[in-house]
Amino acid sequence: MTVDLTSGQVVFHSKRQSPERDFDSLLAGLDTSRVRADEIFQREIAAHKDRDRLLEKKFREAMRRSEEEPEQEPPLRPWDLD
């Protein structure tokens, strides 16, 4: 990359040359990416199943608290004071 010192603009830029890869190495990269994608998918499925269990547990806890605590009157609104 060549930059003009006075203006700060890029005068010349060239991309790095990527190494040439053969078909077998590209195919091996495809296999590894497929395995990685499958692992991520399985992890997300497990997290989703666990999420349902956690939400159910939170709901049960909230229901238990609402039954144990005495009911409170709703807070006063400004027009109730008139």
C-alpha positions in Angstrom: 0.0 0.0 0.0 1.3 3.4 -0.9 -0.1 6.5 0.8 0.5 10.1 -0.2 2.0 11.8 2.9 0.6 15.3 2.2 -3.0 14.3 1.5 -3.2 11.0 3.4 -4.9 9.3 0.5 -4.1 5.8 -0.8 -2.2 6.0 -4.0 -1.6 2.3 -4.7 -2.9 -0.9 -3.2 -2.4 -4.5 -4.2 -4.0 -7.6 -2.7 -2.0 -10.4 -1.3 -1.9 -13.4 -3.6 -3.7 -16.4 -2.0 -1.8 -19.6 -2.4 -3.1 -22.0 -5.1 -4.9 -25.0 -3.5 -5.7 -28.2 -5.2 -9.1 -29.9 -5.3 -8.3 -32.4 -2.5 -7.4 -29.6 0.0 -10.6 -27.7 -0.9 -12.6 -30.8 -0.4 -11.0 -31.5 3.0 -11.8 -27.9 4.0 -15.4 -28.5 3.0 -15.5 -31.6 5.2 -14.1 -29.8 8.2 -16.6 -26.9 7.8 -19.5 -29.4 7.5 -18.4 -31.1 10.7 -18.1 -27.8 12.5 -21.5 -26.7 11.3 -23.0 -29.9 12.5 -21.4 -29.5 16.0 -22.8 -25.9 16.2 -26.2 -27.1 15.2 -26.3 -29.9 17.8 -25.1 -27.5 20.5 -27.9 -25.1 19.6 -30.5 -27.9 19.7 -29.3 -28.9 23.2 -29.4 -25.2 24.3 -33.0 -24.9 23.0 -34.1 -28.0 24.9 -32.5 -26.7 28.0 -34.1 -23.3 27.5 -37.5 -24.8 27.6 -36.7 -26.5 30.9 -35.3 -23.3 32.4 -38.3 -21.2 31.3 -40.6 -23.8 32.9 -38.6 -23.6 36.1 -38.8 -19.8 36.2 -42.5 -19.9 35.5 -43.1 -22.3 38.4 -41.0 -20.2 40.7 -42.9 -17.1 39.8 -46.2 -18.9 40.4 -45.1 -20.1 43.8 -44.0 -16.6 44.8 -47.3 -15.1 43.7 -49.2 -17.6 45.8 -47.1 -17.1 48.9 -47.0 -13.3 48.9 -50.0 -11.4 50.1 -51.8 -9.5 47.4 -51.1 -5.8 47.5 -53.3 -3.0 46.4 -52.4 -1.4 43.1 -50.3 1.8 43.5 -52.2 5.1 43.6 -52.5 6.9 40.4 -52.2 10.8 40.3 -55.9 11.2 39.4 -56.9 9.0 42.3 -55.6 11.7 44.7 -58.1 14.3 43.4 
